[in-house]
């Protein structure tokens, strides 16, 4: 019986997903998170078999959640929930270690099937994504060139999203349990690595990378 952790910042969506997962007699929901930072912390504490995370969440987006959890908890299978069908999100999810990518407009049975597949170590993409050749996706993942974002540390990625969300250094420090001076140091480092000059540049970068939703 797989233990499942659910992460989504919308209460109504999370309630619906909870009801769906609890309707399966062989699934066990062990926890819920409403933002990405909480999702990573709960995953590290609960060590679930499966983490289902929304792609867009405050604090830390689902793609970065997948990267951190896949690295620290290799036995936890990650499924990304997303409204985006474009290759960039799918490729980033797979590159970051997610085994499943489920579209939010899919049938409920699609998510159930995704959980069953990833538990067995298989990759799962929602239709119509799965109708494209999965091998093509993986070849693209392997051929994606390095970019400056890959040079950022985990903490710098966390600070990047929080700055893009408009958080102050004091708020970031409180959220990440670090000092404001340390938060400012991380911000300066990531700006240098990404060759960004100001907050407007940072926000544009976050939108382009899919760290913030395009309707931000």
Buried (B, 14 or more C-beta within 10 A) or exposed (E): EBBBBBBBBEEEBBEEBBEBBEEBEEBBBBBBBBBBBBBBEBBEEBBBBBBBBBBBBBBBBBBBBBBBBBEEBEEBBBBBBBEBEEEEBBBBBBBBBBBBBBBBEBEEEBBBBBBBBBBEEEBBBBEEBBEEEBEEBBEBBEEEEEEEBEEBEBBBBBBBBBBBBEBEBEBBBEBBEBEBEBBBBBBEBBBEBBEBEEEEEBBEBBBEBBBBEEEE
